[in-house]
């Protein structure tokens, strides 16, 4: 139970920090945008297939293992907005590019979000998600968790899920969603 409390607090601290970072890039409004359909898509349909690739790549490319989750979040949010049937059916393999895990970012940017790979928007997204991944990696390293321990794996898993949520929120913001007070 102590680990669960720690992991929840870790996730909350990381999400607040990454939200501020996204806001500085212009990818967030007054608060993080959330959607239960999109949020649940990761643990229910994407995580079990994503984690083997992400964990394998983490040793040599830790920022990529984290940032790619943000790209998936963006892609899922876009599909949710434009085609709910496609959203429901999408799996992790649908985000991989011709080179598999290696070009997931390019596939999402060009084929799902519809930006040219050299466009200013693509560069800005890449810079923001790259900064988020570096920040998340710093968070993980400053936690002084024993490497390759169960706690290290679960903290990494939480960081990946936070990046996914951040990416989804970024795309919802780009699509024009926002919170409004009612009444």
HELIX and SHEET records of a PDB file:
HELIX    1   1 UNK A    2  UNK A   24  1                                  23    
HELIX    2   2 UNK A   36  UNK A   41  1                                   6    
HELIX    3   3 UNK A   42  UNK A   46  3                                   5    
HELIX    4   4 UNK A   47  UNK A   58  1                                  12    
HELIX    5   5 UNK A   62  UNK A   82  1                                  21    
HELIX    6   6 UNK A   84  UNK A   89  1                                   6    
HELIX    7   7 UNK A   92  UNK A   95  5                                   4    
HELIX    8   8 UNK A  101  UNK A  103  5                                   3    
HELIX    9   9 UNK A  104  UNK A  107  1                                   4    
HELIX   10  10 UNK A  108  UNK A  112  3                                   5    
HELIX   11  11 UNK A  120  UNK A  142  1                                  23    
HELIX   12  12 UNK A  150  UNK A  174  1                                  25    
END                                                                             
